[in-house]
Amino acid sequence: MCGICCSVSFSVENCSKDLKEDLLYRLSRRGPDSSKQLVKSSVGYQCLFSGHVLHLRGVLTAQPVEDERGDVFLWNGEVFSGIKFEAGENDTQIMFNYLSSCKNESDILSLFSEVQGPWSFIYYQASSHHLWFGRDFFGRRSLLWHFSDLGRSFCLSSVGAQTSGEVNQWQEVPASGIFRIDLKSTSISKSLVLKLYPWKSIPGENVIKECVHSLIQISANLPTFVSVVANEAKLYLKKPVVPLNTMMPQAPLAIPCINIAGVLPTRETLQRLLTDGRMKEVVQQFIDVLSVSVKRRVLCLPRDENLTPSEALKACDRKANVAILFSGGIDSMVIAALADHHVPLDEPIDLLNVAFRTKEKTVLTGFNKKRKKQKSHCEIPSEESSKNDDDSPDKQFCVPDRVTGRVGLKELQAANPARIWNFVEINVSLEELQELRRTQICHLVQPLDTVLDDSIGCAVWFASRGVGWLVTQDGVRSYQSAAKVVLTGIGADEQLAGYSRHRVRFQTHGMEGLNEEIEMELGRISSRNLGRDDRVIGDHGKEARFPFLDENVVSFLNSLPVWKKADLTLPRGIGEKLILRLAAVELGLTTCALLPKRAMQFGSRIAKMEKNNEKASDKCGRLQVISLEDLSIEKEIAV
């Protein structure tokens, strides 16, 4: 994972040998292991490349990389599959080698069509004066663009640096395909033209129609002096996943051994569903493909594999290489169970559980009211059975996700007592939230700006930072996770009808409407979630990895008819994400398999922590930015 940036100037007065302090600071936080800058000048323009590397595989390769032709490459990604590479090789160098061998545009597009894994990149071809850039199909890595007034300069960067009082300086590069700019032509014409090479899936699909739709969407958010056009050759990238199966059932569905009218959300119900041999086979196939996805994401890491037995014994307090954003809900529990299959047994796994301080009465009353309604059926753990008051550093942080998290921990410990599971209780006060949002987090959430973005962005930032308390048999001690890889369950709800809006859509428009909702959710995940989460987690010098968004996992789920993934005729706590609940049962997990969806902002209790009368879609005034310069002035005044 890296922080990458390219600043291009078309006028002498705008040329600079250094990035602005704010931007350089935020990029360097993403890549703490190596920082390097490179300037390339030509008639009419100058490019300043800046690369900041988080070293995770192969030989540490400083970025930007340059070849003998003067071509320059910046890579923020992971190649998990699709192109040939050896286990010990660095994928930045491998990708650059492949690019250097490309003879034309088609070769470049074929290369990026083959790569499986998250990526964003910037590639400069010196001989043609072309600048290529883009994000993977799902947008799992952040890339922003910023165009100056009158087109005198523009900037591409993993993260932006907002200036106090100014709005909409940076925007996310759409994950619509790959873009190319002819820098020489731009310097002459003074008009900036982005050429788009879009994604296409089905043979014979109307790529022009799709491209026009993308062009209209992209152009709507660009300054008037920037235009985006389709490439003249009508070339495209091949989508890395199969299209969504929208098949409708030929006849009303009958669920074996289940009387839907009287069905209750219990583990016995799930076990009866697994008596259907065909369903059991599909569930096992899902477990297999998801397990491979998790394996790829936890094994591509530097480890102390050459320790002697005596050294290994001394490593009783070995640090975890892998952490999981952990609520004890079904998504994080299944990821944890599968990670346990692949992470070396003598290596701990960090379970990062975040809670925001709120009034104890509000926490317990609100959570227990819901619990009492579901207690007899859903088997949700009680507050009393899940914790010992003396173990908690602060009872005010006993929010719903902390309760389910502790129960999930016990289930994982029972499944594999030999594993060290570090359950990290991350407790955030209102004062700490407000201070760090103002100085750090707001820059990362931007350009997104809603109340929902604020809540999730802040919760993920504190959780992935990994600073909290470790409760062990010996007592409570402070702890900071050193894991460089953070697994997150995003993508499960979008594909498996996990949100309440999926059930509403099903009730009003049936399976056809549900399919449309799922397709829309996955189509907009790059702009709604992934860029923000990558910026927020990357700020700690850690890499976000998304097992549910592996290309093979998405293709497998897309190939299934919707009723194999979710059955919303069944009650809440079973029907949504049905295939994942059945997978959990097969993996030996029981309690989490019956937990209804609870969004992170509610489970951690950050939602409505500061204001009760705001909607998730409202613009959030708390995300107003403050620059490093203004922050320094504030500190001087305070002193």
C-alpha positions in Angstrom: 0.0 0.0 0.0 1.3 3.4 -0.9 0.6 7.1 -1.0 1.0 8.2 -4.6 0.8 11.6 -6.2 1.5 13.4 -9.5 1.3 17.2 -9.7 1.3 18.6 -13.3 1.9 22.3 -14.1 1.4 23.9 -17.5 2.8 27.4 -16.6 6.2 28.4 -15.3 4.8 30.3 -12.3 2.9 27.1 -11.1 6.0 24.9 -11.3 7.3 23.6 -8.0 10.0 21.2 -6.9 8.0 20.2 -3.8 4.4 19.4 -2.8 2.6 21.5 -0.4 3.3 20.6 3.2 -0.2 19.4 4.1 -0.3 17.0 1.1 3.2 15.7 1.6 2.4 15.0 5.3 -0.8 13.1 4.6 0.8 11.0 1.8 3.8 10.1 4.0 1.5 8.8 6.7 0.2 6.2 4.2 3.7 5.1 3.3 6.1 5.2 6.3 8.8 2.9 4.9 10.1 4.9 1.9 9.5 8.4 0.5 10.8 9.7 -2.8 10.1 12.5 -5.3 10.9 12.8 -9.0 10.5 15.8 -11.4 10.1 15.3 -15.1 10.0 18.3 -17.4 9.3 18.8 -21.0 8.4 21.7 -23.3 5.2 23.2 -21.9 4.7 21.1 -18.7 6.3 19.7 -15.6 5.4 16.6 -13.6 6.2 16.2 -10.0 5.9 12.5 -8.9 5.8 11.6 -5.2 5.7 8.1 -3.8 5.4 6.8 -0.2 5.6 3.1 0.4 4.2 0.8 3.0 6.3 -2.4 2.5 4.3 -5.6 2.5 5.8 -8.0 0.0 9.0 -8.8 -1.9 12.0 -6.4 -1.8 11.3 -2.9 -0.7 10.9 -0.9 -3.9 11.0 2.9 -3.6 8.5 4.8 -5.7 8.3 6.4 -8.2 10.1 3.9 -10.4 11.7 5.0 -13.6 13.1 3.1 -16.6 15.8 3.9 -19.1 13.2 5.5 -21.5 12.2 8.0 -18.8 8.8 6.4 -18.2 7.6 6.7 -14.6 5.2 4.5 -12.6 3.4 4.9 -9.3 1.5 1.9 -8.0 -0.9 1.6 -5.0 -2.1 -1.9 -5.2 -1.8 -5.6 -4.6 -1.6 -8.3 -7.3 -3.3 -11.3 -5.8 -3.8 -13.2 -9.0 -4.3 -12.8 -12.8 -0.7 -12.2 -13.9 2.4 -14.3 -13.4 4.7 -13.4 -10.5 6.7 -15.3 -7.9 5.8 -15.2 -4.2 8.9 -13.2 -3.2 8.6 -10.6 -6.0 7.5 -7.0 -5.5 4.4 -6.4 -7.5 5.3 -2.7 -8.2 8.4 -3.8 -10.1 6.5 -6.6 -11.8 3.7 -4.3 -13.0 6.2 -1.8 -14.3 8.1 -4.5 -16.2 4.8 -5.6 -17.8 3.9 -2.0 -18.7 7.4 -1.4 -20.2 6.8 -4.3 -22.5 3.4 -3.1 -23.7 3.6 -2.0 -27.4 0.3 -0.1 -27.6 -2.9 1.0 -25.8 -4.5 -2.5 -26.2 -1.6 -4.1 -24.4 -1.9 -1.7 -21.5 -5.7 -2.3 -21.2 -5.2 -6.1 -21.4 -2.7 -6.0 -18.6 -5.0 -4.1 -16.2 -7.9 -6.3 -17.3 -6.0 -9.3 -16.1 -4.9 -8.0 -12.7 -6.9 -9.4 -9.7 -6.6 -7.3 -6.6 -7.1 -3.7 -5.5 -5.2 -1.0 -7.3 -4.8 2.6 -8.3 -1.9 3.8 -10.5 -0.3 6.7 -12.3 1.9 5.9 -15.4 3.8 8.5 -17.4 5.1 7.6 -20.9 7.8 10.1 -21.8 8.0 9.5 -25.5 4.3 10.0 -26.1 3.8 12.6 -23.3 0.8 10.5 -22.1 -0.3 10.2 -18.5 -2.4 7.2 -17.6 -4.2 6.8 -14.3 -7.2 5.0 -12.8 -8.6 2.7 -10.1 -9.7 -0.9 -10.1 -13.2 -2.0 -11.0 -14.5 -1.7 -7.4 -12.5 1.4 -6.5 -10.8 -0.4 -3.6 -7.9 2.1 -3.6 -8.4 5.8 -3.3 -7.3 8.2 -6.1 -8.4 11.9 -6.1 -8.1 14.6 -8.7 -7.9 18.4 -8.3 -8.0 20.8 -11.2 -6.8 24.4 -10.7 -8.6 27.4 -11.9 -8.1 28.1 -15.7 -6.4 24.7 -16.2 -2.9 25.9 -15.3 -2.3 22.7 -13.3 -3.9 19.6 -11.9 -3.0 17.0 -9.3 -3.7 13.3 -8.8 -3.3 11.9 -5.3 -4.2 9.0 -3.0 -5.4 11.6 -0.4 -6.2 15.3 -0.6 -5.2 18.3 1.5 -8.1 20.7 1.9 -7.6 24.4 2.5 -9.6 26.0 5.2 -12.7 27.8 3.9 -12.5 26.3 0.4 -15.0 23.7 -0.9 -14.8 20.9 -3.5 -11.1 21.2 -4.2 -10.7 17.4 -4.6 -13.0 14.8 -6.1 -12.7 11.0 -6.3 -11.5 9.7 -9.7 -14.5 7.6 -10.8 -13.8 3.9 -11.0 -15.3 3.9 -14.5 -12.2 2.8 -16.3 -8.7 4.1 -17.1 -8.1 7.7 -18.1 -5.3 9.1 -20.4 -4.2 12.7 -20.8 -2.0 14.0 -23.6 0.2 16.4 -21.7 1.9 17.9 -24.8 -1.4 18.7 -26.5 -2.8 20.1 -23.3 0.1 22.5 -23.0 -0.5 23.8 -26.5 -4.3 23.9 -26.6 -4.7 25.0 -23.0 -7.7 22.7 -22.8 -7.6 19.6 -20.6 -9.1 16.5 -22.3 -9.5 13.2 -20.4 -9.8 10.2 -22.6 -11.7 7.3 -21.0 -11.2 3.6 -21.6 -14.3 2.1 -19.8 -15.1 -1.3 -18.3 -17.1 -3.7 -20.4 -18.4 -7.2 -19.6 -20.7 -9.0 -22.0 -19.5 -9.7 -25.5 -21.6 -7.5 -27.8 -22.5 -5.2 -25.0 -23.0 -1.6 -26.2 -19.8 -0.1 -24.9 -20.6 3.2 -26.5 -23.9 3.5 -24.7 -22.4 2.6 -21.4 -19.5 4.9 -22.1 -21.8 7.9 -22.9 -23.6 7.3 -19.6 -20.3 7.3 -17.7 -19.1 10.4 -19.6 -22.3 12.3 -18.6 -21.9 11.4 -15.0 -18.2 12.3 -14.9 -18.5 15.5 -16.8 -21.2 16.8 -14.4 -18.6 17.1 -11.6 -15.8 18.6 -13.6 -14.8 22.2 -14.1 -15.9 23.8 -17.4 -12.3 23.8 -18.7 -11.9 20.0 -18.3 -13.7 17.7 -20.7 -13.9 13.9 -20.8 -14.3 11.9 -24.0 -14.4 8.3 -25.1 -11.2 7.0 -26.7 -11.4 7.1 -30.5 -10.5 3.5 -31.0 -13.4 2.4 -28.8 -11.1 0.3 -26.7 -12.1 -0.9 -23.3 -11.1 -2.9 -20.2 -12.7 -6.3 -19.6 -14.7 -6.3 -16.4 -13.1 -8.7 -13.9 -16.4 -10.2 -12.7 -19.3 -12.0 -14.4 -22.6 -10.2 -14.8 -25.2 -10.4 -12.1 -27.6 -13.4 -12.5 -31.0 -11.8 -12.7 -32.9 -15.1 -13.4 -36.3 -15.3 -11.9 -37.7 -18.6 -10.4 -39.9 -20.6 -12.7 -42.3 -21.4 -9.9 -42.9 -20.3 -6.3 -39.9 -21.4 -4.2 -40.4 -24.2 -1.7 -37.9 -24.4 1.2 -37.4 -28.0 2.3 -38.4 -28.9 5.8 -39.5 -25.3 6.5 -42.9 -23.9 7.2 -42.3 -20.2 6.4 -45.5 -19.1 8.2 -44.1 -20.3 11.5 -40.4 -20.1 10.9 -38.3 -18.7 13.8 -34.7 -17.3 13.6 -33.0 -20.1 15.4 -29.9 -22.3 14.7 -32.2 -25.2 14.3 -33.9 -23.4 11.4 -30.5 -22.9 9.7 -29.5 -26.5 10.3 -32.8 -27.6 8.7 -32.0 -25.5 5.6 -28.7 -27.3 5.3 -30.5 -30.6 4.9 -31.1 -29.6 1.3 -28.2 -31.2 -0.5 -28.1 -28.7 -3.3 -28.1 -25.7 -0.9 -25.4 -27.4 1.3 -23.2 -27.8 -1.8 -23.6 -24.1 -2.8 -22.7 -23.1 0.8 -19.5 -25.2 0.7 -18.5 -23.7 -2.6 -19.0 -20.2 -1.1 -16.9 -21.1 1.9 -14.1 -22.5 -0.4 -13.9 -19.4 -2.6 -14.1 -17.0 0.4 -11.4 -19.0 2.2 -9.1 -18.6 -0.8 -9.8 -14.9 -0.8 -8.9 -14.6 2.9 -5.8 -16.8 2.4 -4.5 -14.5 -0.3 -4.9 -11.5 1.9 -3.2 -12.9 5.1 -0.3 -14.8 3.6 1.2 -12.1 1.3 3.1 -10.6 4.2 6.7 -10.5 5.6 7.0 -12.9 8.5 9.8 -14.2 10.8 9.8 -17.6 9.0 13.4 -18.4 9.7 13.2 -18.4 13.5 14.9 -21.3 15.3 12.8 -23.3 17.8 14.5 -21.5 20.7 13.8 -18.1 19.1 10.2 -19.1 18.5 9.8 -19.9 22.2 11.0 -16.5 23.1 8.4 -15.1 20.7 5.5 -15.8 23.1 4.5 -12.1 22.7 4.8 -12.1 19.0 3.0 -9.2 17.3 0.0 -9.8 15.0 0.5 -9.2 11.3 -3.2 -9.3 10.6 -6.1 -7.3 12.3 -9.8 -7.5 11.7 -12.4 -4.8 12.2 -14.5 -6.8 14.6 -18.0 -6.3 15.9 -18.8 -10.0 16.6 -21.3 -9.8 13.7 -21.5 -12.4 11.1 -19.3 -10.7 8.5 -16.3 -10.2 10.8 -16.8 -13.5 12.6 -16.7 -15.5 9.3 -13.6 -13.6 8.2 -11.9 -14.3 11.6 -12.8 -18.0 11.4 -11.3 -18.2 7.9 -8.2 -16.2 8.8 -7.7 -18.7 11.6 -7.4 -21.4 9.0 -4.5 -19.6 7.2 -2.6 -17.4 9.6 0.3 -19.3 11.2 -0.9 -20.8 14.5 1.9 -19.2 16.6 0.9 -15.7 15.4 -1.8 -13.7 17.2 -4.8 -12.2 15.4 -5.9 -8.7 16.5 -9.7 -8.2 16.8 -10.3 -4.4 16.7 -13.5 -3.5 18.5 -14.4 0.2 18.7 -16.8 1.9 21.1 -17.7 5.5 21.7 -18.5 6.8 25.2 -22.1 7.5 25.8 -24.4 7.7 28.8 -24.6 4.2 30.3 -28.4 4.4 30.7 -28.8 5.1 27.0 -26.6 2.2 25.9 -28.1 -0.5 28.1 -31.7 0.6 27.8 -31.7 1.0 24.0 -29.8 -2.2 23.4 -31.8 -4.3 25.9 -35.2 -3.1 24.6 -34.3 -4.6 21.2 -32.8 -7.7 22.8 -35.9 -8.5 24.8 -38.1 -8.4 21.7 -35.8 -11.0 20.0 -34.5 -12.9 23.0 -36.6 -16.0 22.8 -35.9 -16.5 19.0 -32.7 -15.0 17.9 -30.6 -16.1 20.9 -28.8 -12.8 21.1 -26.4 -12.7 24.1 -27.4 -10.8 27.1 -25.3 -8.0 28.6 -24.9 -9.9 31.8 -23.7 -13.2 30.2 -21.2 -11.5 27.9 -19.0 -9.6 30.3 -17.7 -9.2 33.8 -18.0 -5.6 34.9 -14.6 -5.8 36.6 -12.9 -6.6 33.3 -14.0 -3.4 31.5 -11.7 -0.3 31.7 -14.9 1.8 31.5 -18.5 0.6 31.7 -19.6 3.6 29.7 -18.2 1.9 26.6 -20.3 -1.2 26.8 -22.1 -0.6 23.5 -23.9 -3.2 21.4 -20.8 -4.1 19.3 -18.7 -4.5 22.5 -21.3 -7.0 23.8 -21.5 -9.1 20.6 -17.7 -8.7 20.2 -17.0 -10.3 23.5 -19.4 -13.2 22.8 -17.8 -13.6 19.4 -14.3 -13.8 21.0 -15.5 -16.6 23.3 -16.8 -18.5 20.3 -13.5 -18.1 18.4 -11.5 -19.1 21.5 -13.6 -22.2 21.8 -13.1 -23.1 18.1 -9.3 -22.7 18.4 -8.0 -22.5 22.0 -4.4 -22.7 20.7 -4.7 -19.3 18.9 -4.0 -16.0 20.7 -6.9 -13.8 19.9 -6.2 -10.2 20.9 -9.5 -8.6 21.5 -8.6 -4.9 21.5 -11.1 -2.7 23.2 -10.8 0.7 21.6 -12.6 3.3 23.7 -13.2 6.8 22.3 -14.3 9.8 24.3 -16.3 12.7 22.8 -13.3 15.0 23.4 -10.9 12.7 21.6 -13.3 12.3 18.7 -13.8 16.0 18.2 -10.1 16.8 18.4 -8.9 14.1 16.0 -11.7 14.6 13.6 -10.8 18.3 13.3 -7.1 17.8 12.9 -6.9 14.5 11.0 -10.0 12.6 10.0 -11.9 15.3 8.2 -9.1 15.5 5.6 -9.5 11.8 4.9 -13.3 11.6 4.7 -13.3 14.5 2.2 -14.5 14.9 -0.5 -17.4 12.9 1.0 -19.3 15.1 3.4 -22.4 13.5 4.8 -23.3 12.6 8.4 -23.0 9.0 7.5 -19.5 9.5 6.0 -18.5 11.3 9.2 -19.8 8.5 11.5 -18.3 5.6 9.6 -15.1 7.5 8.7 -14.4 8.3 12.3 -15.4 4.8 13.6 -13.1 3.1 11.0 -10.2 5.5 11.7 -10.2 4.9 15.5 -10.8 1.2 15.0 -8.0 0.7 12.5 -5.6 2.8 14.6 -5.7 -0.1 17.0 -4.9 1.8 20.2 -6.9 0.4 23.1 -7.0 -2.1 26.0 -6.3 -5.8 26.0 -8.2 -7.8 28.6 -6.3 -11.0 29.5 -6.3 -13.5 32.3 -3.6 -11.4 33.9 -5.6 -8.2 33.9 -6.1 -5.2 31.6 -3.2 -3.5 29.9 -2.8 -0.8 27.2 -2.2 -2.1 23.7 -1.4 -0.9 20.2 -1.9 -3.2 17.2 1.2 -3.4 15.0 -0.7 -5.3 12.3 -0.1 -3.7 8.9 -3.1 -5.4 7.2 -6.6 -4.7 8.3 -9.4 -7.0 7.0 -12.9 -5.6 6.8 -16.2 -7.2 5.9 -17.4 -4.5 3.5 -19.1 -5.9 0.5 -21.1 -8.6 2.2 -24.2 -6.5 2.8 -24.2 -5.0 -0.7 -24.1 -8.5 -2.4 -26.2 -10.5 0.0 -29.2 -8.1 0.7 -28.0 -7.2 4.2 -29.5 -3.7 4.4 -33.0 -2.9 5.5 -33.6 -1.1 2.2 -33.1 -4.5 0.4 -36.1 -5.9 2.3 -38.2 -2.8 1.6 -37.3 -3.1 -2.1 -38.2 -6.8 -2.1 -41.5 -6.2 -0.4 -42.5 -3.5 -2.9 -40.9 -4.8 -6.2 -40.2 -8.5 -5.6 -37.1 -10.4 -6.6 -36.7 -8.3 -9.8 -36.5 -5.1 -7.7 -34.1 -6.8 -5.2 -31.8 -7.7 -8.1 -31.8 -4.1 -9.2 -31.0 -2.9 -5.7 -28.1 -5.4 -5.3 -26.7 -4.4 -8.7 -26.9 -0.7 -7.8 -25.3 -1.2 -4.4 -22.3 -2.9 -5.9 -22.1 -0.4 -8.8 -21.8 2.6 -6.4 -19.6 1.0 -3.7 -16.5 2.8 -5.1 -18.0 6.2 -4.6 -19.9 5.6 -1.4 -17.4 3.5 0.7 -14.2 2.2 -0.6 -12.2 5.3 -1.4 -13.1 6.8 2.0 -12.2 3.6 3.9 -8.9 3.2 2.1 -7.9 6.8 2.9 -9.0 6.4 6.6 -7.3 3.1 7.2 -4.2 4.0 5.1 -3.6 7.1 7.3 -2.2 4.8 10.0 0.3 3.2 7.6 -1.9 0.2 7.3 -3.6 -1.5 4.3 -7.3 -2.2 4.1 -8.1 -5.6 2.5 -11.6 -6.6 1.5 -12.2 -10.4 1.2 -15.8 -10.1 0.2 -14.7 -8.0 -2.8 -12.3 -10.5 -4.2 -13.0 -10.9 -7.9 -13.6 -14.6 -7.6 -15.9 -14.2 -4.6 -18.0 -11.5 -6.4 -18.1 -13.6 -9.6 -19.3 -16.7 -7.6 -22.0 -14.7 -5.9 -23.0 -12.9 -9.1 -23.5 -16.3 -10.8 -26.0 -17.4 -8.2 -29.7 -16.6 -8.5 -30.7 -14.1 -5.8 -32.7 -16.7 -3.8 -29.6 -18.7 -3.2 -27.9 -15.7 -1.5 -30.9 -14.3 0.4 -34.5 -15.2 1.1 -36.4 -12.2 2.3 -39.6 -14.2 2.8 -37.8 -15.5 5.9 -37.6 -13.2 9.0 -34.9 -10.8 9.9 -31.8 -12.5 11.3 -32.1 -15.4 8.8 -33.4 -14.3 5.4 -30.8 -11.5 4.7 -27.3 -12.8 3.9 -28.7 -16.3 4.2 -25.8 -18.0 2.4 -23.3 -16.4 4.8 -25.4 -17.5 7.8 -25.4 -21.0 6.5 -21.6 -20.8 5.9 -21.2 -19.6 9.5 -23.1 -22.7 10.8 -20.9 -25.0 8.6 -17.8 -23.3 10.1 -19.1 -24.1 13.6 -20.2 -20.6 14.5 -23.7 -20.3 16.0 -24.5 -17.1 17.9 -23.3 -14.7 15.1 -25.3 -16.7 12.5 -28.5 -15.3 14.0 -27.5 -11.7 14.6 -29.5 -9.2 12.6 -27.6 -6.5 10.7 -26.5 -3.6 12.9 -24.6 -0.8 11.1 -21.2 0.1 12.5 -22.3 3.7 13.4 -25.1 2.3 15.6 -23.3 -0.7 17.1 -20.3 1.5 18.1 -22.8 4.3 19.3 -21.1 7.1 17.3 -24.3 7.8 15.5 -26.2 10.7 17.1 -23.5 11.0 19.7 -23.3 14.8 19.1 -26.7 15.6 17.5 -29.9 13.7 17.7 -31.9 15.4 14.9 -29.8 14.8 11.9 -30.2 12.4 9.0 -27.5 10.2 7.6 -27.7 11.9 4.2 -27.4 15.5 5.7 -24.3 17.4 4.9 -22.1 17.3 8.0 -20.8 20.6 9.3 -18.4 18.8 11.6 -16.2 17.8 8.6 -15.0 21.4 8.1 -11.3 21.2 7.5 -8.4 22.9 9.1 -5.0 23.2 7.4 -1.6 22.4 9.1 -0.8 26.1 8.8 -4.0 27.2 10.6 -3.4 24.4 13.2 0.1 25.7 13.9 -1.3 29.2 14.4 -4.0 27.8 16.8 -1.3 26.1 18.9 0.8 29.3 19.1 -2.2 31.3 20.3 -3.0 28.6 22.9 0.5 28.8 24.2 
